[in-house]
Amino acid sequence: MIRVENVSHRLGERLALDGISVSLAEQRVGVIGANGSGKSTFARLLNGLIVPDDGTVTVDGLSTSREAREVRRKVGFVFTDPDAQIVMPTVGEDVAFGLRGSGLPKPEIARRVTEVLGRFGLGGFHDRPAHLLSGGEKQLLALCSVLITEPAVLVCDEPTTLLDLRNARLIGHLLGSLPQRLVLVTHDLAVLADFDRVLVFDGGRLVADDRPAGAVAYYRALMG
């Protein structure tokens, strides 16, 4: 269970979130809103990438402010731009980086890297330079690097925005097939049709919380 209780957060002089309270336990939760609405700030709160100025965020009782390392073992995060989280020179090294400090023996780490790359269409990419991958391949790599840590929840902040239609559909399909609970920030309203719940943000506030059809209709009306 993720609990956000009376959370406010400022970005410089701007109040990015204003008094947000919500609990998330569903398998698939969508988050939508216009640019600058607060949705990405909200997403970053969920695994402690940022901490609230006021209020609390907890994951299974763990505070993102005080126990961020433990929270990040439970909640993985995928950025809009995969270059923001690719840190190692080759594909295999980048995926293995997620298991640093795990205490696993090297053969087991190598086995897990090979398994996750194969599962997400990057089999045979182990020694390729990460920076030479296509946009879609980089996003797959970013997913692999998070999923190898086996988080219970995956938070994705507009992971298909920089991709062409084919790769956006591929990533969307893969996200929908994962066993992890998913919190997806997106502008692609169609992908939310079979989600359990959709949150709508506007002006730093949570203005709607409904099933997909109701939430999307509210958002469309809000955008006029």
C-alpha positions, 0 to 999 in steps of 0.5 A, spaced: 500 500 500 502 506 498 499 512 502 500 519 500 497 524 506 496 531 506 502 532 501 504 539 498 511 540 495 514 546 492 518 547 486 522 553 487 517 559 488 511 554 485 507 550 489 507 543 484 502 539 489 497 542 494 494 538 499 494 531 496 491 525 499 490 518 496 492 511 497 494 506 492 493 499 492 490 497 485 494 493 480 494 498 474 493 506 476 494 511 471 495 518 472 494 524 467 494 531 467 496 537 462 503 539 462 505 542 469 499 539 473 503 536 478 503 529 475 510 527 474 512 531 481 507 526 484 510 520 481 517 522 483 514 522 490 512 515 490 519 512 491 523 518 494 526 521 488 523 527 491 520 528 498 514 532 500 515 539 503 509 537 508 505 531 509 508 524 508 508 518 503 509 511 505 510 504 502 508 498 506 509 503 512 516 505 510 517 513 510 520 515 503 523 521 507 526 516 512 527 510 509 528 511 502 533 506 500 528 500 503 522 504 499 526 503 492 527 496 493 519 496 493 518 501 488 522 502 481 522 508 477 522 509 469 523 516 466 521 519 460 528 519 457 532 513 458 538 516 457 537 519 464 538 512 467 543 509 463 549 509 467 554 504 464 557 503 457 554 496 455 547 493 455 549 488 460 553 492 465 547 497 465 542 491 467 547 488 472 548 495 475 542 494 479 544 488 483 550 492 485 551 491 493 546 485 492 551 480 495 549 475 489 555 471 486 557 473 479 554 467 476 547 468 478 548 476 477 550 474 469 544 469 469 539 474 471 542 479 466 541 474 461 534 472 463 531 479 463 535 481 457 532 475 453 525 476 456 524 483 453 527 482 447 534 484 448 537 477 447 544 478 444 545 485 446 549 484 452 556 487 449 553 492 445 554 500 447 548 502 451 549 509 447 548 506 440 541 503 441 535 506 438 530 510 442 526 504 443 531 499 445 534 504 450 527 504 453 527 497 454 534 497 457 531 502 462 526 497 464 530 491 464 535 495 469 529 496 473 526 490 473 532 486 474 531 488 482 524 485 482 520 491 485 513 490 487 511 496 484 513 500 477 512 507 477 513 510 469 513 517 468 511 518 460 515 512 458 513 512 451 513 520 450 519 520 446 518 514 442 515 513 435 508 509 434 511 502 433 515 502 439 510 506 444 505 500 442 511 495 444 513 498 451 505 499 452 504 492 451 510 490 455 508 494 461 501 491 461 503 484 461 508 485 467 506 482 474 508 488 478 503 493 480 504 499 475 503 506 476 503 510 469 503 517 468 501 518 460 498 522 455 496 516 451 489 516 454 487 510 450 492 505 454 488 506 460 482 503 458 483 497 462 486 500 468 483 499 475 483 507 476 485 513 473 487 520 477 487 526 474 491 532 476 490 540 475 494 545 478 497 541 483 491 538 485 488 531 485 481 533 481 478 526 479 479 519 481 475 514 478 475 508 473 478 510 466 472 512 462 469 517 468 476 520 469 478 521 462 471 524 460 473 529 466 480 530 463 477 532 456 472 536 459 477 540 463 481 541 457 475 544 453 
